[in-house]
Amino acid sequence: MAELLASVEGRFILSLNDTPEVRTTFAAFSTEEIETIWSISSPTPAGAARLTELVIGGGRAPVPVANLLL
């Protein structure tokens, strides 16, 4: 996927679970770590899982991920 995204002629933004493998695979792109709450499988907010996502951005005209999240 990283090879395909490297050839994109426009900009892109992608969110994946923050793992060492994802960080290695997408190291050439702009990244931003964000904390999120996954609650779809939890019947109550108290049971929601706090997880870290890695937002990855890039393309032919790279923009810092923080600018894409505004």
Secondary structure, DSSP 8 states (H G I E B T S, - for coil): -HHHHHT-SSEEEEEEE--HHHHHHTTTSEEEEEEEEE-TT-SSGGG-EEEEEEEEEEESS---HHHHT-
